[in-house]
Amino acid sequence: MNKDYLIEFNRSIISLALISALTACGGSSSSSTKTPTIAPPPAPVLIQTVIKGKAIKGTIANAVVTVYKYVDRKAVKLEDAELAASSIITEDDGSYTITLLDYDGAIKVELSVGENTTMICHAPAGCGELAHGATIALATVDPTLVLSAISTVGSDNAGTANVNISALTHLAAALIEADESGVSETTIQAHSSIIANAFNIMSSLKALEPTAVENATSVAGEDNVNELRYGLINAGIMSVLFAGQENTTGVLSDRLADVIEDIVEHNGALLVHQDDNDEGFELSLVEVLDSAGDVAAAAAQAIAADKILSTQDNSEILSELDQ
């Protein structure tokens, strides 16, 4: 046999063998290998916290509600992406609702005066030229008034939190922000307790809802002693702030600023008695408690004068008002 022909024949055999092997491998791969299915990443779970509260100094309606977080100890307004709604005002009864989106930490809820913001005068002697129970047009007489409360929100709140706003939460907020260790759950609790204990209120200031003591029906129906006391103290403070004032213009904002300056300077300590030698305005415990007593007496008289309430058994609430 021709040698060249034999070599060429062997090469052909080898080539055929390689092609058969490769074809076999390719066929096996296409029939047994499956394209893996990649599951999409899970959608992020958006944590929502619903905050509810009331603004009571008297009752404050149509106030602008702004929420702040703390960054490097400074209050920074929450971004629109952190709130379900960016425009929030209080209802006629002072209530508000805020939904925070995916936020965990300390917040400040602040009330400011808008175009139609009003407040009820619950000082028995009146508020400047306005009588007890009258409506104060804050946009006209005190447009710079601000009230606030500080709390913490997050997973521990189970999706809800109560943050009521009053004169007392405003004083506590000033102490919290002045604390050099910063705003935290510890400082919030410590300074809120200082203010609550000063007036013998045995619960959380931001969780309790002060009784609207200018309303006889609300007082008669109150079943929480601490909320009743809170409402009386709140109204007592308003009485002291307006004492001796002939009109309402700027009284609340100016005098609250004086009180805050004094209370921060003295680390939360309030005067027991008024200092007659001090020319500036000062808030004393005795004056507030005496005024709260006047508020209680006025509430009892209002219940007795009401045609419906006077026919009911109000002995328990009247006993509380008499203390």
N, C-alpha and C positions, 0 to 999 in steps of 0.2 A: 504494500500500500504506500501511496505517495506520502512522504513525511510531512510536507506542507499541508496536505489535505487532512492528515490526522490531527495536527495542531489546531487547525481551524475548526474541526469537528468538536474537539475537546472544549474549545472556547465557547462554542454554541451551547454545549451541554451545561457548562457552568453558568452562562447567562440565563438560560431557561430556569435553572434551579434557583438562582437569586430572585428572578422575577416572581417565581411561584411562591417563594418564602415571603417576599414583601407583600404580595397580594394577599396571602393568607393572614399576615399580621394586620394589614389594613382592614380586611373584612372582619376579623375578630374584634378589632377596636370599635368599628362602627356599630356592631351589633350588641356589644356589652357595656360600653361606656355611656353614662347619662350625664347631661349638663346639670350641675348642682343648682338648686333653687335657693336664692338669697332672700331671706325674709327682710322686709323693710324695717327700719328702726322704729321702736314704739313712739307714739306721739307723746310729747312732754305733758305731764299732768299739771294743769294750772291751779295753783292753790288760791282759793278765794276766801277772804275774811270779811264778813259783814259786820260793820260797826254801827250800832244804834245808840242814840242818846237824846237828851233834851237840854235846851239852853234855858236856864232859870236863874234870873236875878231879881225881879220878876221875869215872867215868861217873855222870851224874845222871839218874835216872829219875823220871817223874811230876812234873816241875817245871812251873810255870805259865809259859807263853811270852807275853810282851806286846810289841807292836811300836809304836814311836814315830816320829813325824816331827819335824822341827825348824821351829818358827815363831818368828821374831825371836830366834833362838839358844836357844830353850827347847824341851825335849823335850815333845811333846804326843802323847798316845795316839791312834793311828789310830782313825777312826770305823768303825762296823760296816759301812758302805757301802763302805769301802776294803779290806775283808777278805772272803774267801770264807767264813771261819768265825771266830767271835768267841771261841771257847773252845778253846785249844790247849794240850796238855801234851806233854812229851817221852815217848818210848817207853822200854821197859826197857833198850835199848842206848844211850839218851841222844839218839836222833835225833828230829827234828821236821820238819814241813813246813808252810809258810805260803803262801797264795796271795793276793797283793796285786792289787787291782782298780783299774786306771786310775791308778796312782801312779808318779811319776817324781821321784826326789830322794834325799836322805840319810835313812837310817833307823837306829834303834837297836833291836836285838833283846835283850830283857832276860829273864832267868830269875829267878823268885822261888820261894819255898817254899810248896807247897800242903800239904794234909792228909796226903798219902801220899808226899811227896818223899823220895827216898833218894839217897845217894851212896856209892860204893865208896872205901874207904881204900886208896890205893896208895902210902902211905909205908912203906918197909920196916920201920921201927922202930915202926909203928903210929900210931894217931891217938888221943891221950889214952889212955883205958882200953881202946880197941878195937885188935885185931890187924890186921896187913896183910891186905887182902882182905875185911875185914869190912864189913858194910853199916851206914852211919851214918843214923839216922832224923833227918833235918834238921828236920822239923816239931817234934820234941821238943827237940833240943839246939841248933839254930841257926836259928830260924824267920825271922830278919831277913836271912839271907844273900841277896845279889843278885849275879849275874854278867851281863855284857853284852858286846856287840860292836856296832861301828858300821860301816856299809857304805853304798854308793849303789846304787840300782836304777833301771831305766828301759829305754829302747829299746836301749841298748848291751849289755844283758845277754842279748838274744835270747830273752827269756822265762824264763830261769832264772838263779839265783845261789846260790853256796854261802856260808853264813855260820856257821862253826863258832865255838863259844863256850868260852873257857878262862880261866885266870888271866891269861894274857898279853894276850888281847883285852880283858879287863876293865881292865888297866893302861893299855893304849893308848886305850881309850874315855875314861878319866879325863883323859888328856892332850889328847885331841881336844876335849872339851867345855870344857876350861880355856883353850883357845887363843882369844885376843881377836879374831882375824880370823873366827871362826865355824866352823861345821861345813860342810866342803865336801870334794870329792874330793881337793883338794890337801892339806888338813890331815889328812884320814884317812890318806892315803898316807904323809905325812911322819912322823906320830907312830907309826903302825904299824911303819914301818921302824926307828924309833929302838929300839923294844922288841925287834923281831926281831933286829936287828943286835947288840944287847947280848948276846944268847945264841947268836949265830952260826947263826941259822935263816935259810936262804937262799930264802925264798919268802913268799907272803902268809899271815899268821897266820889270817885268816878263811877262806881257801880250803883250807889244809892241814888234814887231820884227824889230831890227835895220836893216836899209837898208845896203845891201852889197855894200858899196860905191866904192870898187875897180872894180865893174862891171858897165860900162856906161849904159847898157840897163836897169839894175835894178834901177839906179838913175833916168834915163829919165822916167821910168814908175811908179815911186813912187807917190802915191796920198795922203800919210799921212805925214803931216809936222813934227809931233812928231817923227815918225819912221825915217824920213830923218835926223833930228837933232840928234837923238840917234845914228844913224850910223856914222855921222860925228864926234860926241864926242868920240865914241868908237875908231874910227881910230885915232883921235887926241891923245888919251891916248897912243895908240901903238907908235905913232910918238915920243912922249915925252919919253917913256920907252927906245926906241932904239937910242935916240939922243946921238951922240958922241961915239957910240959903233962900234967897228971895226968888230965884229962877233956876231953871234946870241946865242952862247953857254951860257945857264943859265940866259940870260938877263931877260926874262919875269918872271920866277919864283922868282929870287932874288929881282928884283926891285918891283914886286907886294907885296912881303913879307915886304919890307921896307915901302911901301905906307900903307899897312894894319896896321902895327905897329904904324905908325904915326897917322892915322885917328882914330884908337881905343883910343889912348892916349888922343886925343883932342875931343873925343865924337862926331865924325862925321864932325868936322870943317876942311876944306881944306885951305891950304895956298893960299892967293890971289896972292902974288908974291914969287918967289924963294928966299930962305934965303941964300945969298952968304957966310955967315959965318958958315953954317952947312956943314960938310964934307960928310955926308951921302946923299943918293938920296932922294929927296922930290918932290912930285907932286903938282904943283901950278895951280890954275884956269886960270890964264893969259896964261901960257904956253899951257895948253890943248886947250883953246879957240883959241889961235893964230894958233896952229897946225890944229885944226878943220877947220879954214879958209883956210889953205893951202890945206887940203883934198878937200874942196869944189871947190877951184880953179882948182885943178887937175881933178876933176870929170867934171867940165864944159868944160875944154879943151878936155877931152876924148870924150864927146858928140859931140863937134864941129868937131873933127877929124874923127868921125865915118861916113862912106859914106851913111848909111841908116838913122841914127839918125839925122844927120845934115840937112836932107831934111824935117824933121818934125817940127811942131810948138812946140818948147821947151821953149817958153818964160816964162811960169809960173814956171817951175822947175829951169830955169836959174836965175830967179828973187829970188827964195828961196836960191839958192846957193850963191848968191851975198850978202846976208844979213850978 
